[in-house]
Amino acid sequence: MNHHAELAVYDFLARATKGETDMAEGIRKQVAADVEAALEKQFSSGPRDKFKLRMSNIGRPTCQLWFDKNEPEDKAPFPPHFLMNMIIGDIVEAVFKGLLRAADVEFKDNDKVTLELSNGTKINGEYDMVMDGKVDDVKSASPWSYNNKFASFETLATGDSFGYIPQLVGYATAAGMDVGGWWVVNKANGEFKYVDAGGVDVPAVLEDIEATVNYINEDKPFERCFDAIPESHYRKPTGNLKLGVECGFCQFKHKCWPNLQTLPAVKSTAKNPPEVDYVFVDPQYLQEGDDG
């Protein structure tokens, strides 16, 4: 365990499972109020498509932000389950904070902050909590992300396509506090852990934030951030090109790559092969089908 509060919550849950303790009525009501506020936010905040730089997107690739600002009409719509996923994340945060309170862990709840950059641009956001004088975020994660992306700060830093690190650094800097880390909850089974971000290079991250904001505010020409990558099968190149993981969730990937085809993995022999975003597919594989 990486944080004293982890042990406190695990101990509370162990005792609660045995019927040795409960969650106080006041804490239960706070959890319910937090969930109600989240539902109001998700359902009553109006359209989501109006672009602005905010703490939750300043760490995203500049190519995504460029499209979001300049060509929003080409943005693929959110799938219907997107809103459900957002609600699940809000509920996880509310319940986890309830567990912290029930375990007698002291923290300061969420608050709105503004990060002012050297050029005068102001970026607004709302952090999740402050514990031990450090700003923390609560994230709900898929099993894969829980075990791989959030394995450590270092692994997250190698593939932070959602910009979680700049987001946390922005919150902490705006609040005038130290960077804490992430409380990560596995949505599939309820596991949770703390991922410490104390080793982050804050000045370097802030420099990247400044560069991103300048690029977007100055309306510079579009530049693609990522190249297509060669596909391999059993470590042998197929000659096909596909999108990297950074582009997989981008709502502008079809605009950015007009020839994009989402197909079952052309060399897979699985009964239900995974789908792959191909930029180029050698015609021989399309002719071979599943016999390749």
SULPEPE-V538644 format. One record per residue. N is the residue number from 1. RES is the residue in one small letter. SS is DSSP state (2 for helix, 1 for strand, 0 for the rest). OMEGA is omega in radians with two decimals (NA if undefined). NEAR is the number of other ideal C-beta (glycine too) atoms within 8 Angstrom. Layout:
N,RES,SS,OMEGA,NEAR  N,RES,SS,OMEGA,NEAR
This chain:
1,m,0,-3.03,7  2,n,0,-3.05,8  3,h,0,-3.12,8  4,h,2,-3.12,5  5,a,2,3.08,11  6,e,2,-3.13,12  7,l,2,-3.14,8  8,a,2,-3.12,12  9,v,2,3.10,13  10,y,2,3.13,9  11,d,2,3.11,9  12,f,2,-3.12,12  13,l,2,3.12,9  14,a,2,3.13,8  15,r,2,3.13,9  16,a,2,3.11,12  17,t,2,3.14,6  18,k,0,-3.12,6  19,g,0,-3.07,4  20,e,0,3.12,5  21,t,0,3.10,6  22,d,0,3.09,4  23,m,0,-3.05,7  24,a,0,-3.10,7  25,e,2,-3.13,5  26,g,2,3.12,6  27,i,2,3.11,11  28,r,2,3.13,10  29,k,2,3.09,8  30,q,2,3.08,11  31,v,2,3.14,12  32,a,2,3.13,8  33,a,2,3.12,8  34,d,2,3.11,13  35,v,2,3.11,11  36,e,2,3.12,8  37,a,2,3.12,8  38,a,2,3.11,13  39,l,2,3.10,10  40,e,2,3.14,9  41,k,2,-3.06,9  42,q,2,-3.04,11  43,f,2,-3.01,6  44,s,2,-3.09,6  45,s,0,3.12,7  46,g,0,-3.10,4  47,p,0,-3.13,4  48,r,0,-2.91,6  49,d,0,-3.13,6  50,k,0,-3.02,5  51,f,0,2.91,6  52,k,0,3.06,4  53,l,0,3.14,10  54,r,0,-3.04,9  55,m,0,-3.08,14  56,s,0,3.14,7  57,n,0,-3.08,10  58,i,0,3.10,15  59,g,0,3.14,14  60,r,0,3.13,10  61,p,0,-3.09,10  62,t,2,3.12,11  63,c,2,3.08,14  64,q,2,-3.13,11  65,l,2,3.14,14  66,w,2,3.11,12  67,f,2,-3.11,15  68,d,2,3.14,11  69,k,2,-2.94,8  70,n,2,-3.11,8  71,e,0,-3.07,8  72,p,2,-3.12,10  73,e,2,3.14,4  74,d,2,-3.13,8  75,k,0,3.08,11  76,a,0,-3.11,6  77,p,0,3.04,5  78,f,0,3.04,7  79,p,0,-3.12,5  80,p,0,-3.10,6  81,h,2,3.13,6  82,f,2,-3.12,8  83,l,2,3.09,9  84,m,2,3.14,8  85,n,2,3.10,8  86,m,2,3.14,9  87,i,2,3.11,11  88,i,2,3.11,10  89,g,2,3.12,10  90,d,2,3.14,14  91,i,2,3.11,10  92,v,2,3.13,12  93,e,2,-3.11,13  94,a,2,-3.12,12  95,v,2,-3.12,9  96,f,2,3.07,12  97,k,2,3.07,15  98,g,2,3.10,14  99,l,2,3.09,11  100,l,2,-3.14,12  101,r,2,-3.13,10  102,a,2,3.12,12  103,a,0,3.11,11  104,d,0,3.05,6  105,v,0,-3.12,10  106,e,0,3.05,4  107,f,0,3.04,10  108,k,1,-3.05,6  109,d,1,-3.05,6  110,n,1,3.12,6  111,d,1,3.12,9  112,k,1,-3.13,6  113,v,1,3.11,12  114,t,1,3.08,9  115,l,1,3.11,13  116,e,1,-3.11,8  117,l,0,-3.05,11  118,s,0,-3.14,4  119,n,0,3.12,8  120,g,0,3.11,6  121,t,0,3.13,9  122,k,1,-3.13,8  123,i,1,-3.10,16  124,n,1,3.09,10  125,g,1,3.14,15  126,e,1,-3.14,9  127,y,1,-3.07,14  128,d,1,-3.10,9  129,m,1,3.00,13  130,v,1,3.12,13  131,m,1,-3.12,12  132,d,0,3.12,4  133,g,0,-3.12,6  134,k,1,-3.14,13  135,v,1,3.11,14  136,d,1,3.04,14  137,d,1,3.05,15  138,v,1,-3.14,13  139,k,1,2.94,11  140,s,1,-3.00,10  141,a,1,2.99,12  142,s,0,3.10,8  143,p,2,-3.13,10  144,w,2,-3.14,7  145,s,2,-3.14,9  146,y,2,-3.06,14  147,n,2,-3.04,7  148,n,0,-3.11,8  149,k,2,-3.11,10  150,f,2,3.06,15  151,a,2,3.12,7  152,s,0,3.06,7  153,f,2,-3.09,12  154,e,2,3.14,6  155,t,2,3.09,11  156,l,2,-3.09,14  157,a,2,-3.13,9  158,t,2,-3.13,6  159,g,0,-3.06,9  160,d,0,-3.04,11  161,s,0,3.11,9  162,f,0,3.04,6  163,g,0,-3.12,12  164,y,2,-3.11,12  165,i,2,3.07,13  166,p,2,3.12,13  167,q,2,-3.11,14  168,l,2,3.11,16  169,v,2,3.11,14  170,g,2,3.10,15  171,y,2,-3.05,14  172,a,2,3.14,15  173,t,2,3.13,10  174,a,2,-3.13,13  175,a,2,-3.10,11  176,g,0,-3.10,4  177,m,0,3.10,9  178,d,1,3.06,8  179,v,1,3.11,13  180,g,1,-3.14,15  181,g,1,-3.08,16  182,w,1,2.91,13  183,w,1,-3.01,13  184,v,1,-3.12,13  185,v,1,3.08,14  186,n,1,-3.08,12  187,k,0,-3.05,9  188,a,0,-3.03,5  189,n,0,3.08,5  190,g,0,3.05,5  191,e,0,3.07,7  192,f,1,3.14,10  193,k,1,3.09,11  194,y,1,3.08,12  195,v,1,-3.05,12  196,d,1,3.11,10  197,a,0,-3.06,12  198,g,0,-3.13,10  199,g,0,-3.08,5  200,v,0,3.07,12  201,d,0,-3.04,5  202,v,2,3.14,10  203,p,2,-3.14,6  204,a,2,3.13,7  205,v,2,3.12,12  206,l,2,3.08,10  207,e,2,3.09,8  208,d,2,3.10,10  209,i,2,3.12,16  210,e,2,-3.12,11  211,a,2,3.12,8  212,t,2,-3.11,12  213,v,2,3.12,14  214,n,2,-3.14,9  215,y,2,-3.10,11  216,i,2,-3.08,12  217,n,2,-3.10,9  218,e,0,3.10,6  219,d,0,3.10,5  220,k,0,-3.13,5  221,p,0,-3.14,3  222,f,0,3.03,7  223,e,0,3.10,8  224,r,0,-3.08,7  225,c,0,-3.01,7  226,f,0,3.04,10  227,d,0,2.98,5  228,a,0,-3.09,10  229,i,1,3.14,8  230,p,1,3.06,8  231,e,1,3.05,13  232,s,1,3.12,8  233,h,1,-3.01,7  234,y,0,3.06,4  235,r,0,3.08,4  236,k,1,-3.13,6  237,p,1,3.12,6  238,t,1,-3.04,12  239,g,1,3.11,6  240,n,1,3.09,12  241,l,1,-3.13,9  242,k,1,3.09,11  243,l,0,3.03,13  244,g,0,-3.08,10  245,v,2,-3.12,6  246,e,2,-3.08,10  247,c,2,-2.98,12  248,g,2,-3.09,9  249,f,0,-3.10,5  250,c,0,-3.12,11  251,q,0,3.11,9  252,f,0,-3.03,14  253,k,2,3.12,13  254,h,2,3.06,9  255,k,2,-3.11,9  256,c,2,-3.11,10  257,w,0,-3.04,12  258,p,0,-3.12,5  259,n,0,-3.07,6  260,l,0,3.04,11  261,q,1,3.06,7  262,t,1,-3.02,7  263,l,1,2.95,9  264,p,1,-3.13,8  265,a,0,-2.92,10  266,v,0,3.14,14  267,k,0,-3.09,9  268,s,0,3.06,9  269,t,0,-3.14,5  270,a,0,3.13,7  271,k,0,3.09,3  272,n,0,-3.07,3  273,p,0,3.10,9  274,p,0,3.09,7  275,e,1,-3.08,8  276,v,1,3.04,11  277,d,1,-3.10,13  278,y,1,3.00,15  279,v,1,3.08,10  280,f,1,3.07,8  281,v,0,3.07,10  282,d,0,-3.09,9  283,p,2,-3.11,6  284,q,2,-3.11,7  285,y,2,3.09,12  286,l,2,3.11,9  287,q,2,-3.09,6  288,e,2,-3.07,9  289,g,2,-3.08,6  290,d,2,-3.08,6  291,d,2,-3.08,4  292,g,0,NA,8
